[in-house]
Amino acid sequence: MAVPGVADLHGGVLGEVATYLPGRRVSGVKLLEPGASVHVVLTWGAAVATTTAAVREVVRPLVPGPVHVVVEDVEPPGGAPR
């Protein structure tokens, strides 16, 4: 994802957060009626409010309705595996 502070998208504990597009599955994004829910993993030290607002601004032009940003996890310092 091209938003500073976002390490990855998060598909949920059981992979339940996803959108199906022709020929592929996008994990971490769920389209709603209306709007969307975007589930992210933040990098260590990222400001939560600033980063989630930046994600919302990137997604807002792509979907009608509200954009909900859910922080599912934070990547440990140094980018060590979760």
mmCIF file of the N, C-alpha and C atoms, coordinates in Angstrom:
data_MODEL
# 
_entry.id   MODEL 
# 
loop_
_atom_site.group_PDB 
_atom_site.id 
_atom_site.type_symbol 
_atom_site.label_atom_id 
_atom_site.label_alt_id 
_atom_site.label_comp_id 
_atom_site.label_asym_id 
_atom_site.label_entity_id 
_atom_site.label_seq_id 
_atom_site.pdbx_PDB_ins_code 
_atom_site.Cartn_x 
_atom_site.Cartn_y 
_atom_site.Cartn_z 
_atom_site.occupancy 
_atom_site.B_iso_or_equiv 
_atom_site.pdbx_formal_charge 
_atom_site.auth_seq_id 
_atom_site.auth_comp_id 
_atom_site.auth_asym_id 
_atom_site.auth_atom_id 
_atom_site.pdbx_PDB_model_num 
ATOM 1   N N  . MET A 1 1  ? 0.855   -1.168  0.000   1.00 0.00 ? 1  MET A N  1 
ATOM 2   C CA . MET A 1 1  ? 0.000   0.000   0.000   1.00 0.00 ? 1  MET A CA 1 
ATOM 3   C C  . MET A 1 1  ? 0.903   1.233   0.000   1.00 0.00 ? 1  MET A C  1 
ATOM 4   N N  . ALA A 1 2  ? 0.540   2.206   -0.745  1.00 0.00 ? 2  ALA A N  1 
ATOM 5   C CA . ALA A 1 2  ? 1.386   3.385   -0.925  1.00 0.00 ? 2  ALA A CA 1 
ATOM 6   C C  . ALA A 1 2  ? 1.086   4.481   0.102   1.00 0.00 ? 2  ALA A C  1 
ATOM 7   N N  . VAL A 1 3  ? 0.840   4.103   1.346   1.00 0.00 ? 3  VAL A N  1 
ATOM 8   C CA . VAL A 1 3  ? 0.601   5.085   2.402   1.00 0.00 ? 3  VAL A CA 1 
ATOM 9   C C  . VAL A 1 3  ? 1.697   4.909   3.454   1.00 0.00 ? 3  VAL A C  1 
ATOM 10  N N  . PRO A 1 4  ? 2.476   5.954   3.721   1.00 0.00 ? 4  PRO A N  1 
ATOM 11  C CA . PRO A 1 4  ? 3.515   5.842   4.747   1.00 0.00 ? 4  PRO A CA 1 
ATOM 12  C C  . PRO A 1 4  ? 2.916   5.420   6.085   1.00 0.00 ? 4  PRO A C  1 
ATOM 13  N N  . GLY A 1 5  ? 3.560   4.478   6.738   1.00 0.00 ? 5  GLY A N  1 
ATOM 14  C CA . GLY A 1 5  ? 3.084   3.985   8.020   1.00 0.00 ? 5  GLY A CA 1 
ATOM 15  C C  . GLY A 1 5  ? 2.284   2.708   7.923   1.00 0.00 ? 5  GLY A C  1 
ATOM 16  N N  . VAL A 1 6  ? 1.907   2.312   6.705   1.00 0.00 ? 6  VAL A N  1 
ATOM 17  C CA . VAL A 1 6  ? 1.169   1.066   6.516   1.00 0.00 ? 6  VAL A CA 1 
ATOM 18  C C  . VAL A 1 6  ? 2.143   0.002   6.020   1.00 0.00 ? 6  VAL A C  1 
ATOM 19  N N  . ALA A 1 7  ? 2.276   -1.080  6.810   1.00 0.00 ? 7  ALA A N  1 
ATOM 20  C CA . ALA A 1 7  ? 3.179   -2.168  6.445   1.00 0.00 ? 7  ALA A CA 1 
ATOM 21  C C  . ALA A 1 7  ? 2.512   -3.148  5.486   1.00 0.00 ? 7  ALA A C  1 
ATOM 22  N N  . ASP A 1 8  ? 1.193   -3.362  5.681   1.00 0.00 ? 8  ASP A N  1 
ATOM 23  C CA . ASP A 1 8  ? 0.495   -4.382  4.881   1.00 0.00 ? 8  ASP A CA 1 
ATOM 24  C C  . ASP A 1 8  ? -1.006  -4.250  5.104   1.00 0.00 ? 8  ASP A C  1 
ATOM 25  N N  . LEU A 1 9  ? -1.753  -4.938  4.261   1.00 0.00 ? 9  LEU A N  1 
ATOM 26  C CA . LEU A 1 9  ? -3.186  -5.115  4.486   1.00 0.00 ? 9  LEU A CA 1 
ATOM 27  C C  . LEU A 1 9  ? -3.352  -6.375  5.336   1.00 0.00 ? 9  LEU A C  1 
ATOM 28  N N  . HIS A 1 10 ? -4.446  -6.470  6.084   1.00 0.00 ? 10 HIS A N  1 
ATOM 29  C CA . HIS A 1 10 ? -4.669  -7.607  6.980   1.00 0.00 ? 10 HIS A CA 1 
ATOM 30  C C  . HIS A 1 10 ? -6.006  -8.248  6.633   1.00 0.00 ? 10 HIS A C  1 
ATOM 31  N N  . GLY A 1 11 ? -5.989  -9.522  6.336   1.00 0.00 ? 11 GLY A N  1 
ATOM 32  C CA . GLY A 1 11 ? -7.194  -10.226 5.922   1.00 0.00 ? 11 GLY A CA 1 
ATOM 33  C C  . GLY A 1 11 ? -8.076  -10.733 7.041   1.00 0.00 ? 11 GLY A C  1 
ATOM 34  N N  . GLY A 1 12 ? -7.739  -10.416 8.280   1.00 0.00 ? 12 GLY A N  1 
ATOM 35  C CA . GLY A 1 12 ? -8.520  -10.912 9.414   1.00 0.00 ? 12 GLY A CA 1 
ATOM 36  C C  . GLY A 1 12 ? -7.956  -12.233 9.912   1.00 0.00 ? 12 GLY A C  1 
ATOM 37  N N  . VAL A 1 13 ? -8.396  -12.653 11.073  1.00 0.00 ? 13 VAL A N  1 
ATOM 38  C CA . VAL A 1 13 ? -7.882  -13.868 11.705  1.00 0.00 ? 13 VAL A CA 1 
ATOM 39  C C  . VAL A 1 13 ? -8.121  -15.101 10.838  1.00 0.00 ? 13 VAL A C  1 
ATOM 40  N N  . LEU A 1 14 ? -9.272  -15.175 10.222  1.00 0.00 ? 14 LEU A N  1 
ATOM 41  C CA . LEU A 1 14 ? -9.616  -16.329 9.396   1.00 0.00 ? 14 LEU A CA 1 
ATOM 42  C C  . LEU A 1 14 ? -9.677  -15.996 7.906   1.00 0.00 ? 14 LEU A C  1 
ATOM 43  N N  . GLY A 1 15 ? -9.136  -14.854 7.525   1.00 0.00 ? 15 GLY A N  1 
ATOM 44  C CA . GLY A 1 15 ? -9.173  -14.461 6.123   1.00 0.00 ? 15 GLY A CA 1 
ATOM 45  C C  . GLY A 1 15 ? -10.519 -13.941 5.667   1.00 0.00 ? 15 GLY A C  1 
ATOM 46  N N  . GLU A 1 16 ? -11.332 -13.531 6.625   1.00 0.00 ? 16 GLU A N  1 
ATOM 47  C CA . GLU A 1 16 ? -12.704 -13.114 6.309   1.00 0.00 ? 16 GLU A CA 1 
ATOM 48  C C  . GLU A 1 16 ? -12.820 -11.716 5.727   1.00 0.00 ? 16 GLU A C  1 
ATOM 49  N N  . VAL A 1 17 ? -11.764 -10.927 5.790   1.00 0.00 ? 17 VAL A N  1 
ATOM 50  C CA . VAL A 1 17 ? -11.802 -9.567  5.247   1.00 0.00 ? 17 VAL A CA 1 
ATOM 51  C C  . VAL A 1 17 ? -11.186 -9.597  3.853   1.00 0.00 ? 17 VAL A C  1 
ATOM 52  N N  . ALA A 1 18 ? -12.050 -9.595  2.843   1.00 0.00 ? 18 ALA A N  1 
ATOM 53  C CA . ALA A 1 18 ? -11.554 -9.672  1.464   1.00 0.00 ? 18 ALA A CA 1 
ATOM 54  C C  . ALA A 1 18 ? -12.627 -9.210  0.496   1.00 0.00 ? 18 ALA A C  1 
ATOM 55  N N  . THR A 1 19 ? -12.170 -8.822  -0.675  1.00 0.00 ? 19 THR A N  1 
ATOM 56  C CA . THR A 1 19 ? -13.052 -8.468  -1.777  1.00 0.00 ? 19 THR A CA 1 
ATOM 57  C C  . THR A 1 19 ? -12.658 -9.335  -2.962  1.00 0.00 ? 19 THR A C  1 
ATOM 58  N N  . TYR A 1 20 ? -13.653 -9.834  -3.653  1.00 0.00 ? 20 TYR A N  1 
ATOM 59  C CA . TYR A 1 20 ? -13.393 -10.673 -4.819  1.00 0.00 ? 20 TYR A CA 1 
ATOM 60  C C  . TYR A 1 20 ? -13.577 -9.861  -6.087  1.00 0.00 ? 20 TYR A C  1 
ATOM 61  N N  . LEU A 1 21 ? -12.534 -9.819  -6.880  1.00 0.00 ? 21 LEU A N  1 
ATOM 62  C CA . LEU A 1 21 ? -12.556 -9.148  -8.175  1.00 0.00 ? 21 LEU A CA 1 
ATOM 63  C C  . LEU A 1 21 ? -12.395 -10.215 -9.243  1.00 0.00 ? 21 LEU A C  1 
ATOM 64  N N  . PRO A 1 22 ? -12.707 -9.906  -10.488 1.00 0.00 ? 22 PRO A N  1 
ATOM 65  C CA . PRO A 1 22 ? -12.536 -10.908 -11.536 1.00 0.00 ? 22 PRO A CA 1 
ATOM 66  C C  . PRO A 1 22 ? -11.107 -11.460 -11.556 1.00 0.00 ? 22 PRO A C  1 
ATOM 67  N N  . GLY A 1 23 ? -10.984 -12.735 -11.266 1.00 0.00 ? 23 GLY A N  1 
ATOM 68  C CA . GLY A 1 23 ? -9.697  -13.410 -11.345 1.00 0.00 ? 23 GLY A CA 1 
ATOM 69  C C  . GLY A 1 23 ? -8.789  -13.261 -10.139 1.00 0.00 ? 23 GLY A C  1 
ATOM 70  N N  . ARG A 1 24 ? -9.235  -12.542 -9.099  1.00 0.00 ? 24 ARG A N  1 
ATOM 71  C CA . ARG A 1 24 ? -8.372  -12.405 -7.924  1.00 0.00 ? 24 ARG A CA 1 
ATOM 72  C C  . ARG A 1 24 ? -9.155  -12.021 -6.676  1.00 0.00 ? 24 ARG A C  1 
ATOM 73  N N  . ARG A 1 25 ? -8.488  -12.221 -5.571  1.00 0.00 ? 25 ARG A N  1 
ATOM 74  C CA . ARG A 1 25 ? -9.052  -11.905 -4.257  1.00 0.00 ? 25 ARG A CA 1 
ATOM 75  C C  . ARG A 1 25 ? -8.158  -10.846 -3.617  1.00 0.00 ? 25 ARG A C  1 
ATOM 76  N N  . VAL A 1 26 ? -8.750  -9.750  -3.118  1.00 0.00 ? 26 VAL A N  1 
ATOM 77  C CA . VAL A 1 26 ? -7.992  -8.685  -2.469  1.00 0.00 ? 26 VAL A CA 1 
ATOM 78  C C  . VAL A 1 26 ? -8.210  -8.818  -0.965  1.00 0.00 ? 26 VAL A C  1 
ATOM 79  N N  . SER A 1 27 ? -7.190  -9.308  -0.286  1.00 0.00 ? 27 SER A N  1 
ATOM 80  C CA . SER A 1 27 ? -7.258  -9.511  1.157   1.00 0.00 ? 27 SER A CA 1 
ATOM 81  C C  . SER A 1 27 ? -7.047  -8.182  1.877   1.00 0.00 ? 27 SER A C  1 
ATOM 82  N N  . GLY A 1 28 ? -7.868  -7.924  2.901   1.00 0.00 ? 28 GLY A N  1 
ATOM 83  C CA . GLY A 1 28 ? -7.725  -6.710  3.704   1.00 0.00 ? 28 GLY A CA 1 
ATOM 84  C C  . GLY A 1 28 ? -8.663  -5.588  3.331   1.00 0.00 ? 28 GLY A C  1 
ATOM 85  N N  . VAL A 1 29 ? -9.425  -5.766  2.252   1.00 0.00 ? 29 VAL A N  1 
ATOM 86  C CA . VAL A 1 29 ? -10.391 -4.750  1.814   1.00 0.00 ? 29 VAL A CA 1 
ATOM 87  C C  . VAL A 1 29 ? -11.742 -5.420  1.658   1.00 0.00 ? 29 VAL A C  1 
ATOM 88  N N  . LYS A 1 30 ? -12.747 -4.861  2.302   1.00 0.00 ? 30 LYS A N  1 
ATOM 89  C CA . LYS A 1 30 ? -14.096 -5.411  2.197   1.00 0.00 ? 30 LYS A CA 1 
ATOM 90  C C  . LYS A 1 30 ? -15.039 -4.305  1.748   1.00 0.00 ? 30 LYS A C  1 
ATOM 91  N N  . LEU A 1 31 ? -15.675 -4.506  0.598   1.00 0.00 ? 31 LEU A N  1 
ATOM 92  C CA . LEU A 1 31 ? -16.644 -3.521  0.114   1.00 0.00 ? 31 LEU A CA 1 
ATOM 93  C C  . LEU A 1 31 ? -17.943 -3.686  0.883   1.00 0.00 ? 31 LEU A C  1 
ATOM 94  N N  . LEU A 1 32 ? -18.516 -2.569  1.273   1.00 0.00 ? 32 LEU A N  1 
ATOM 95  C CA . LEU A 1 32 ? -19.758 -2.550  2.035   1.00 0.00 ? 32 LEU A CA 1 
ATOM 96  C C  . LEU A 1 32 ? -20.813 -1.826  1.226   1.00 0.00 ? 32 LEU A C  1 
ATOM 97  N N  . GLU A 1 33 ? -22.035 -1.836  1.723   1.00 0.00 ? 33 GLU A N  1 
ATOM 98  C CA . GLU A 1 33 ? -23.126 -1.124  1.059   1.00 0.00 ? 33 GLU A CA 1 
ATOM 99  C C  . GLU A 1 33 ? -23.620 -0.022  1.982   1.00 0.00 ? 33 GLU A C  1 
ATOM 100 N N  . PRO A 1 34 ? -23.222 1.178   1.922   1.00 0.00 ? 34 PRO A N  1 
ATOM 101 C CA . PRO A 1 34 ? -22.207 1.755   1.040   1.00 0.00 ? 34 PRO A CA 1 
ATOM 102 C C  . PRO A 1 34 ? -20.843 1.771   1.722   1.00 0.00 ? 34 PRO A C  1 
ATOM 103 N N  . GLY A 1 35 ? -19.825 2.068   0.975   1.00 0.00 ? 35 GLY A N  1 
ATOM 104 C CA . GLY A 1 35 ? -18.488 2.279   1.513   1.00 0.00 ? 35 GLY A CA 1 
ATOM 105 C C  . GLY A 1 35 ? -17.582 1.069   1.473   1.00 0.00 ? 35 GLY A C  1 
ATOM 106 N N  . ALA A 1 36 ? -16.559 1.122   2.330   1.00 0.00 ? 36 ALA A N  1 
ATOM 107 C CA . ALA A 1 36 ? -15.568 0.048   2.375   1.00 0.00 ? 36 ALA A CA 1 
ATOM 108 C C  . ALA A 1 36 ? -14.928 0.014   3.755   1.00 0.00 ? 36 ALA A C  1 
ATOM 109 N N  . SER A 1 37 ? -14.385 -1.152  4.080   1.00 0.00 ? 37 SER A N  1 
ATOM 110 C CA . SER A 1 37 ? -13.620 -1.346  5.295   1.00 0.00 ? 37 SER A CA 1 
ATOM 111 C C  . SER A 1 37 ? -12.224 -1.794  4.882   1.00 0.00 ? 37 SER A C  1 
ATOM 112 N N  . VAL A 1 38 ? -11.202 -1.072  5.342   1.00 0.00 ? 38 VAL A N  1 
ATOM 113 C CA . VAL A 1 38 ? -9.824  -1.379  4.990   1.00 0.00 ? 38 VAL A CA 1 
ATOM 114 C C  . VAL A 1 38 ? -9.096  -1.751  6.281   1.00 0.00 ? 38 VAL A C  1 
ATOM 115 N N  . HIS A 1 39 ? -8.551  -2.968  6.321   1.00 0.00 ? 39 HIS A N  1 
ATOM 116 C CA . HIS A 1 39 ? -7.873  -3.477  7.515   1.00 0.00 ? 39 HIS A CA 1 
ATOM 117 C C  . HIS A 1 39 ? -6.374  -3.473  7.257   1.00 0.00 ? 39 HIS A C  1 
ATOM 118 N N  . VAL A 1 40 ? -5.631  -2.803  8.149   1.00 0.00 ? 40 VAL A N  1 
ATOM 119 C CA . VAL A 1 40 ? -4.210  -2.582  7.910   1.00 0.00 ? 40 VAL A CA 1 
ATOM 120 C C  . VAL A 1 40 ? -3.339  -3.042  9.072   1.00 0.00 ? 40 VAL A C  1 
ATOM 121 N N  . VAL A 1 41 ? -2.062  -3.244  8.744   1.00 0.00 ? 41 VAL A N  1 
ATOM 122 C CA . VAL A 1 41 ? -1.002  -3.444  9.725   1.00 0.00 ? 41 VAL A CA 1 
ATOM 123 C C  . VAL A 1 41 ? -0.126  -2.200  9.635   1.00 0.00 ? 41 VAL A C  1 
ATOM 124 N N  . LEU A 1 42 ? 0.074   -1.532  10.768  1.00 0.00 ? 42 LEU A N  1 
ATOM 125 C CA . LEU A 1 42 ? 0.898   -0.322  10.770  1.00 0.00 ? 42 LEU A CA 1 
ATOM 126 C C  . LEU A 1 42 ? 2.354   -0.660  11.066  1.00 0.00 ? 42 LEU A C  1 
ATOM 127 N N  . THR A 1 43 ? 3.247   0.211   10.619  1.00 0.00 ? 43 THR A N  1 
ATOM 128 C CA . THR A 1 43 ? 4.654   0.076   10.977  1.00 0.00 ? 43 THR A CA 1 
ATOM 129 C C  . THR A 1 43 ? 4.835   0.616   12.391  1.00 0.00 ? 43 THR A C  1 
ATOM 130 N N  . TRP A 1 44 ? 5.849   0.115   13.069  1.00 0.00 ? 44 TRP A N  1 
ATOM 131 C CA . TRP A 1 44 ? 6.148   0.562   14.426  1.00 0.00 ? 44 TRP A CA 1 
ATOM 132 C C  . TRP A 1 44 ? 6.394   2.068   14.423  1.00 0.00 ? 44 TRP A C  1 
ATOM 133 N N  . GLY A 1 45 ? 5.758   2.780   15.328  1.00 0.00 ? 45 GLY A N  1 
ATOM 134 C CA . GLY A 1 45 ? 5.969   4.209   15.463  1.00 0.00 ? 45 GLY A CA 1 
ATOM 135 C C  . GLY A 1 45 ? 5.075   5.079   14.600  1.00 0.00 ? 45 GLY A C  1 
ATOM 136 N N  . ALA A 1 46 ? 4.286   4.479   13.731  1.00 0.00 ? 46 ALA A N  1 
ATOM 137 C CA . ALA A 1 46 ? 3.380   5.264   12.881  1.00 0.00 ? 46 ALA A CA 1 
ATOM 138 C C  . ALA A 1 46 ? 2.283   5.886   13.747  1.00 0.00 ? 46 ALA A C  1 
ATOM 139 N N  . ALA A 1 47 ? 1.967   7.131   13.493  1.00 0.00 ? 47 ALA A N  1 
ATOM 140 C CA . ALA A 1 47 ? 0.882   7.810   14.209  1.00 0.00 ? 47 ALA A CA 1 
ATOM 141 C C  . ALA A 1 47 ? -0.450  7.250   13.709  1.00 0.00 ? 47 ALA A C  1 
ATOM 142 N N  . VAL A 1 48 ? -1.216  6.661   14.597  1.00 0.00 ? 48 VAL A N  1 
ATOM 143 C CA . VAL A 1 48 ? -2.446  5.976   14.205  1.00 0.00 ? 48 VAL A CA 1 
ATOM 144 C C  . VAL A 1 48 ? -3.429  6.921   13.519  1.00 0.00 ? 48 VAL A C  1 
ATOM 145 N N  . ALA A 1 49 ? -3.738  8.045   14.134  1.00 0.00 ? 49 ALA A N  1 
ATOM 146 C CA . ALA A 1 49 ? -4.731  8.965   13.570  1.00 0.00 ? 49 ALA A CA 1 
ATOM 147 C C  . ALA A 1 49 ? -4.294  9.513   12.214  1.00 0.00 ? 49 ALA A C  1 
ATOM 148 N N  . THR A 1 50 ? -3.028  9.884   12.096  1.00 0.00 ? 50 THR A N  1 
ATOM 149 C CA . THR A 1 50 ? -2.522  10.437  10.839  1.00 0.00 ? 50 THR A CA 1 
ATOM 150 C C  . THR A 1 50 ? -2.509  9.388   9.740   1.00 0.00 ? 50 THR A C  1 
ATOM 151 N N  . THR A 1 51 ? -2.078  8.176   10.081  1.00 0.00 ? 51 THR A N  1 
ATOM 152 C CA . THR A 1 51 ? -1.975  7.111   9.079   1.00 0.00 ? 51 THR A CA 1 
ATOM 153 C C  . THR A 1 51 ? -3.351  6.640   8.616   1.00 0.00 ? 51 THR A C  1 
ATOM 154 N N  . THR A 1 52 ? -4.273  6.462   9.553   1.00 0.00 ? 52 THR A N  1 
ATOM 155 C CA . THR A 1 52 ? -5.614  6.029   9.144   1.00 0.00 ? 52 THR A CA 1 
ATOM 156 C C  . THR A 1 52 ? -6.316  7.109   8.316   1.00 0.00 ? 52 THR A C  1 
ATOM 157 N N  . ALA A 1 53 ? -6.084  8.372   8.631   1.00 0.00 ? 53 ALA A N  1 
ATOM 158 C CA . ALA A 1 53 ? -6.650  9.458   7.821   1.00 0.00 ? 53 ALA A CA 1 
ATOM 159 C C  . ALA A 1 53 ? -6.075  9.432   6.412   1.00 0.00 ? 53 ALA A C  1 
ATOM 160 N N  . ALA A 1 54 ? -4.786  9.132   6.285   1.00 0.00 ? 54 ALA A N  1 
ATOM 161 C CA . ALA A 1 54 ? -4.149  9.054   4.959   1.00 0.00 ? 54 ALA A CA 1 
ATOM 162 C C  . ALA A 1 54 ? -4.721  7.886   4.148   1.00 0.00 ? 54 ALA A C  1 
ATOM 163 N N  . VAL A 1 55 ? -4.947  6.750   4.802   1.00 0.00 ? 55 VAL A N  1 
ATOM 164 C CA . VAL A 1 55 ? -5.561  5.599   4.109   1.00 0.00 ? 55 VAL A CA 1 
ATOM 165 C C  . VAL A 1 55 ? -6.949  5.983   3.629   1.00 0.00 ? 55 VAL A C  1 
ATOM 166 N N  . ARG A 1 56 ? -7.712  6.619   4.501   1.00 0.00 ? 56 ARG A N  1 
ATOM 167 C CA . ARG A 1 56 ? -9.079  7.033   4.159   1.00 0.00 ? 56 ARG A CA 1 
ATOM 168 C C  . ARG A 1 56 ? -9.082  7.951   2.933   1.00 0.00 ? 56 ARG A C  1 
ATOM 169 N N  . GLU A 1 57 ? -8.150  8.888   2.873   1.00 0.00 ? 57 GLU A N  1 
ATOM 170 C CA . GLU A 1 57 ? -8.076  9.823   1.748   1.00 0.00 ? 57 GLU A CA 1 
ATOM 171 C C  . GLU A 1 57 ? -7.701  9.134   0.435   1.00 0.00 ? 57 GLU A C  1 
ATOM 172 N N  . VAL A 1 58 ? -6.873  8.096   0.511   1.00 0.00 ? 58 VAL A N  1 
ATOM 173 C CA . VAL A 1 58 ? -6.497  7.350   -0.696  1.00 0.00 ? 58 VAL A CA 1 
ATOM 174 C C  . VAL A 1 58 ? -7.674  6.533   -1.225  1.00 0.00 ? 58 VAL A C  1 
ATOM 175 N N  . VAL A 1 59 ? -8.449  5.951   -0.318  1.00 0.00 ? 59 VAL A N  1 
ATOM 176 C CA . VAL A 1 59 ? -9.549  5.057   -0.715  1.00 0.00 ? 59 VAL A CA 1 
ATOM 177 C C  . VAL A 1 59 ? -10.820 5.825   -1.063  1.00 0.00 ? 59 VAL A C  1 
ATOM 178 N N  . ARG A 1 60 ? -11.052 6.951   -0.416  1.00 0.00 ? 60 ARG A N  1 
ATOM 179 C CA . ARG A 1 60 ? -12.309 7.702   -0.575  1.00 0.00 ? 60 ARG A CA 1 
ATOM 180 C C  . ARG A 1 60 ? -12.721 7.956   -2.037  1.00 0.00 ? 60 ARG A C  1 
ATOM 181 N N  . PRO A 1 61 ? -11.820 8.346   -2.946  1.00 0.00 ? 61 PRO A N  1 
ATOM 182 C CA . PRO A 1 61 ? -12.246 8.581   -4.328  1.00 0.00 ? 61 PRO A CA 1 
ATOM 183 C C  . PRO A 1 61 ? -12.631 7.296   -5.079  1.00 0.00 ? 61 PRO A C  1 
ATOM 184 N N  . LEU A 1 62 ? -12.295 6.144   -4.522  1.00 0.00 ? 62 LEU A N  1 
ATOM 185 C CA . LEU A 1 62 ? -12.523 4.877   -5.220  1.00 0.00 ? 62 LEU A CA 1 
ATOM 186 C C  . LEU A 1 62 ? -13.846 4.210   -4.884  1.00 0.00 ? 62 LEU A C  1 
ATOM 187 N N  . VAL A 1 63 ? -14.440 4.574   -3.750  1.00 0.00 ? 63 VAL A N  1 
ATOM 188 C CA . VAL A 1 63 ? -15.692 3.931   -3.334  1.00 0.00 ? 63 VAL A CA 1 
ATOM 189 C C  . VAL A 1 63 ? -16.688 4.977   -2.848  1.00 0.00 ? 63 VAL A C  1 
ATOM 190 N N  . PRO A 1 64 ? -17.964 4.787   -3.178  1.00 0.00 ? 64 PRO A N  1 
ATOM 191 C CA . PRO A 1 64 ? -18.971 5.704   -2.650  1.00 0.00 ? 64 PRO A CA 1 
ATOM 192 C C  . PRO A 1 64 ? -19.262 5.358   -1.189  1.00 0.00 ? 64 PRO A C  1 
ATOM 193 N N  . GLY A 1 65 ? -19.466 6.364   -0.381  1.00 0.00 ? 65 GLY A N  1 
ATOM 194 C CA . GLY A 1 65 ? -19.814 6.126   1.018   1.00 0.00 ? 65 GLY A CA 1 
ATOM 195 C C  . GLY A 1 65 ? -18.614 6.199   1.946   1.00 0.00 ? 65 GLY A C  1 
ATOM 196 N N  . PRO A 1 66 ? -18.842 5.864   3.204   1.00 0.00 ? 66 PRO A N  1 
ATOM 197 C CA . PRO A 1 66 ? -17.789 5.996   4.209   1.00 0.00 ? 66 PRO A CA 1 
ATOM 198 C C  . PRO A 1 66 ? -16.681 4.951   4.039   1.00 0.00 ? 66 PRO A C  1 
ATOM 199 N N  . VAL A 1 67 ? -15.490 5.323   4.466   1.00 0.00 ? 67 VAL A N  1 
ATOM 200 C CA . VAL A 1 67 ? -14.348 4.410   4.449   1.00 0.00 ? 67 VAL A CA 1 
ATOM 201 C C  . VAL A 1 67 ? -13.934 4.182   5.898   1.00 0.00 ? 67 VAL A C  1 
ATOM 202 N N  . HIS A 1 68 ? -14.064 2.948   6.357   1.00 0.00 ? 68 HIS A N  1 
ATOM 203 C CA . HIS A 1 68 ? -13.684 2.578   7.714   1.00 0.00 ? 68 HIS A CA 1 
ATOM 204 C C  . HIS A 1 68 ? -12.293 1.965   7.666   1.00 0.00 ? 68 HIS A C  1 
ATOM 205 N N  . VAL A 1 69 ? -11.389 2.472   8.486   1.00 0.00 ? 69 VAL A N  1 
ATOM 206 C CA . VAL A 1 69 ? -10.028 1.938   8.541   1.00 0.00 ? 69 VAL A CA 1 
ATOM 207 C C  . VAL A 1 69 ? -9.854  1.258   9.896   1.00 0.00 ? 69 VAL A C  1 
ATOM 208 N N  . VAL A 1 70 ? -9.475  -0.017  9.857   1.00 0.00 ? 70 VAL A N  1 
ATOM 209 C CA . VAL A 1 70 ? -9.295  -0.814  11.066  1.00 0.00 ? 70 VAL A CA 1 
ATOM 210 C C  . VAL A 1 70 ? -7.821  -1.174  11.190  1.00 0.00 ? 70 VAL A C  1 
ATOM 211 N N  . VAL A 1 71 ? -7.214  -0.820  12.315  1.00 0.00 ? 71 VAL A N  1 
ATOM 212 C CA . VAL A 1 71 ? -5.827  -1.205  12.579  1.00 0.00 ? 71 VAL A CA 1 
ATOM 213 C C  . VAL A 1 71 ? -5.872  -2.570  13.251  1.00 0.00 ? 71 VAL A C  1 
ATOM 214 N N  . GLU A 1 72 ? -5.425  -3.591  12.531  1.00 0.00 ? 72 GLU A N  1 
ATOM 215 C CA . GLU A 1 72 ? -5.467  -4.964  13.030  1.00 0.00 ? 72 GLU A CA 1 
ATOM 216 C C  . GLU A 1 72 ? -4.217  -5.352  13.803  1.00 0.00 ? 72 GLU A C  1 
ATOM 217 N N  . ASP A 1 73 ? -3.077  -4.733  13.457  1.00 0.00 ? 73 ASP A N  1 
ATOM 218 C CA . ASP A 1 73 ? -1.815  -5.134  14.075  1.00 0.00 ? 73 ASP A CA 1 
ATOM 219 C C  . ASP A 1 73 ? -0.790  -4.027  13.862  1.00 0.00 ? 73 ASP A C  1 
ATOM 220 N N  . VAL A 1 74 ? 0.319   -4.130  14.590  1.00 0.00 ? 74 VAL A N  1 
ATOM 221 C CA . VAL A 1 74 ? 1.448   -3.223  14.417  1.00 0.00 ? 74 VAL A CA 1 
ATOM 222 C C  . VAL A 1 74 ? 2.683   -4.085  14.207  1.00 0.00 ? 74 VAL A C  1 
ATOM 223 N N  . GLU A 1 75 ? 3.412   -3.781  13.144  1.00 0.00 ? 75 GLU A N  1 
ATOM 224 C CA . GLU A 1 75 ? 4.642   -4.517  12.854  1.00 0.00 ? 75 GLU A CA 1 
ATOM 225 C C  . GLU A 1 75 ? 5.677   -4.182  13.930  1.00 0.00 ? 75 GLU A C  1 
ATOM 226 N N  . PRO A 1 76 ? 6.332   -5.196  14.508  1.00 0.00 ? 76 PRO A N  1 
ATOM 227 C CA . PRO A 1 76 ? 7.323   -4.931  15.551  1.00 0.00 ? 76 PRO A CA 1 
ATOM 228 C C  . PRO A 1 76 ? 8.500   -4.101  15.036  1.00 0.00 ? 76 PRO A C  1 
ATOM 229 N N  . PRO A 1 77 ? 9.247   -3.482  15.943  1.00 0.00 ? 77 PRO A N  1 
ATOM 230 C CA . PRO A 1 77 ? 10.414  -2.698  15.523  1.00 0.00 ? 77 PRO A CA 1 
ATOM 231 C C  . PRO A 1 77 ? 11.358  -3.546  14.678  1.00 0.00 ? 77 PRO A C  1 
ATOM 232 N N  . GLY A 1 78 ? 11.913  -2.948  13.658  1.00 0.00 ? 78 GLY A N  1 
ATOM 233 C CA . GLY A 1 78 ? 12.835  -3.660  12.783  1.00 0.00 ? 78 GLY A CA 1 
ATOM 234 C C  . GLY A 1 78 ? 12.158  -4.530  11.747  1.00 0.00 ? 78 GLY A C  1 
ATOM 235 N N  . GLY A 1 79 ? 10.842  -4.541  11.716  1.00 0.00 ? 79 GLY A N  1 
ATOM 236 C CA . GLY A 1 79 ? 10.121  -5.323  10.711  1.00 0.00 ? 79 GLY A CA 1 
ATOM 237 C C  . GLY A 1 79 ? 10.202  -6.814  10.922  1.00 0.00 ? 79 GLY A C  1 
ATOM 238 N N  . ALA A 1 80 ? 10.452  -7.240  12.160  1.00 0.00 ? 80 ALA A N  1 
ATOM 239 C CA . ALA A 1 80 ? 10.530  -8.675  12.450  1.00 0.00 ? 80 ALA A CA 1 
ATOM 240 C C  . ALA A 1 80 ? 9.207   -9.342  12.147  1.00 0.00 ? 80 ALA A C  1 
ATOM 241 N N  . PRO A 1 81 ? 9.220   -10.614 11.771  1.00 0.00 ? 81 PRO A N  1 
ATOM 242 C CA . PRO A 1 81 ? 7.969   -11.324 11.471  1.00 0.00 ? 81 PRO A CA 1 
ATOM 243 C C  . PRO A 1 81 ? 7.014   -11.286 12.655  1.00 0.00 ? 81 PRO A C  1 
ATOM 244 N N  . ARG A 1 82 ? 5.713   -11.180 12.321  1.00 0.00 ? 82 ARG A N  1 
ATOM 245 C CA . ARG A 1 82 ? 4.682   -11.156 13.373  1.00 0.00 ? 82 ARG A CA 1 
ATOM 246 C C  . ARG A 1 82 ? 4.389   -12.540 13.853  1.00 0.00 ? 82 ARG A C  1 
# 
